[in-house]
């Protein structure tokens, strides 16, 4: 469910609302916001994820609009979406200045998708590989202008990263609740394991990480609500909350012992679902770069 919340309102609807024409908004936003139609954000490719300026998907100008050819990978909701925000390069020599975003109905000729199987986590979330073979769209399908594609992607990811961070606070919270309950019911040496200080230490560390992650998410959210710049604060929240989720899930499994390694309890799923949060919406290595570069640039170094 969190994947839908992240993709639909943040990446898809938010991008159309910010960059779309009035005609594009009227055509898509009512049904997308009502949940009558789903959208996907087709940025990542088999060979390019963080390096968005080097996308191989091409958009060629035609007499009536654009012809898009390429492949996309790891696209959430790509098999069930009615609309795809497809990022394509119009001129490779221009790098990010040639990148454009197109509103592509998934029923278009030449558009196809295939479900990705065998995922470690997010098993209830649809993930697709998308192929575009000379998909024709009109000029009116471009979101913004040529060169705006990079800006569309980066502004959308700011919102997507916030959603991921908030979801990770939920994972941390689930780990705390499950561990406290288990520590009270599970007995060893005739007493609940929660009475042992090393188990208490694991739970205390989870609580601190959860609360710190929540505060960072709240800080970024307050800036977003005020309409103020928040890229750095959002990157910090995404980085810390996702790291916290993985560490909390690992600690929760430790509290549960062997039972944490099987699906009788929820903590093994928390671990599987938490891992991907360190990767998508910009890897945590990218978040470190964003934070550090902003500070270095600000200081004039």
Protein Blocks (a to p, Z undefined) as FASTA:
>chain_A
ZZmmmmmmmmmmmmmmmmmcfklmmmmmmmmmnopaccdddfbcfkbcklmmlcfbdcdd
dfklcadddddehiehklmpcbdcddddfblklmmmlgccddddfkbghiacdddehifb
lmlbccdddddehiacdfklpgcjehjlmmmmmmmmmmmmmmmmmmmmmmmmmmmmmmmm
mmmmpcgehiafklpmklmmmmmmmmmmmmmmmmmmmmmmmmmmnopafklmmmmmmmmm
mmmmmmmmmmmmmmnmmmlmpckbmklmmmmmmmmmmmggoifklmmmmmmmmmmmmnoZ
Z
